[in-house]
Amino acid sequence: MAKVIVMYNQPKDKEGFEKYYYNVHIPLVQRIPNLKGAEIHHVLQAQNTNEDLFLIAELHFDDPQTLGQALASPEGREVQGDVLNLMQFLNKPPVVAIVD
């Protein structure tokens, strides 16, 4: 299995972020080909960091090759481009990690 993990800090506009994230961004994510599953976690507490984490999203794929193809697809590129629209609600870009 391979995952994309996206970590968002506390937004400057929490209400605007959540509205856009759930109503626009998530429907785009759901269109990514070969997406096996996804999870969204609201962070209650983070330790050993100065980051003020708010939300962590995980996207699941069968393997790194499938993940790479999915992100390179038109739908994957659209989701990546949509992060720019989320920036109006955030203080800084989310951290993205690709893991196996």
C-alpha positions in Angstrom: 0.0 0.0 0.0 1.1 3.6 -0.6 -0.4 6.7 0.9 -0.5 10.5 0.5 -0.6 12.1 3.9 -1.6 15.8 3.9 -1.2 17.8 7.2 -2.9 21.2 7.6 -2.1 23.7 10.3 -4.9 25.7 12.0 -6.5 27.8 9.2 -6.8 31.5 9.5 -10.4 31.1 8.4 -11.6 27.8 9.9 -15.2 28.1 8.8 -14.2 29.1 5.2 -11.6 26.3 5.1 -14.0 23.6 6.2 -16.8 24.8 3.9 -14.5 24.8 0.9 -12.6 21.6 1.9 -15.7 19.5 2.4 -17.9 20.9 -0.4 -15.3 21.5 -3.2 -11.9 19.8 -2.4 -13.1 16.4 -1.2 -15.4 15.9 -4.2 -12.4 16.5 -6.4 -10.3 14.0 -4.4 -13.0 11.4 -4.8 -12.6 11.5 -8.6 -8.9 10.5 -8.5 -8.5 7.2 -10.3 -7.5 4.1 -8.4 -8.1 5.8 -5.0 -8.7 2.8 -2.6 -9.8 4.8 0.4 -9.4 8.1 2.3 -9.4 9.2 5.9 -9.7 12.6 7.4 -8.6 13.2 11.0 -9.1 16.3 13.1 -6.1 16.7 15.3 -6.9 16.9 19.0 -3.3 17.2 20.2 0.2 17.0 18.6 3.3 16.3 20.6 7.0 17.0 19.9 6.3 19.8 17.4 5.7 23.5 17.2 3.2 23.0 14.4 -0.4 23.8 15.3 -1.9 20.9 13.4 -5.6 21.0 12.6 -6.4 18.3 10.1 -4.6 15.2 8.6 -5.9 13.6 5.4 -4.7 10.2 4.1 -5.3 8.9 0.6 -4.8 5.2 0.0 -3.5 3.5 -3.1 -2.4 -0.1 -3.9 1.2 0.7 -4.5 3.6 3.6 -5.2 3.3 3.2 -9.0 -0.5 3.4 -8.9 -0.2 6.4 -6.6 2.2 8.2 -9.0 -0.1 7.5 -12.0 -3.1 8.8 -10.0 -1.4 12.0 -9.1 -0.3 12.5 -12.7 -3.8 12.0 -14.0 -6.0 15.0 -15.0 -8.0 14.5 -11.8 -4.9 14.2 -9.7 -3.5 17.4 -11.2 -6.8 19.2 -10.6 -6.7 18.3 -6.9 -3.1 19.4 -6.6 -4.0 22.7 -8.3 -7.0 23.2 -6.0 -4.6 23.5 -3.0 -4.0 27.1 -4.3 -7.7 27.8 -3.7 -7.4 26.4 -0.2 -4.5 28.8 0.5 -7.0 31.7 1.0 -8.0 30.1 4.2 -4.6 28.9 5.4 -1.5 30.7 6.8 0.9 28.3 5.1 0.8 25.4 2.6 0.0 21.9 4.0 2.8 19.4 4.4 2.5 16.5 2.0 4.2 13.2 2.6 4.1 10.2 0.3 4.7 6.9 2.2 4.6 3.2 1.6 
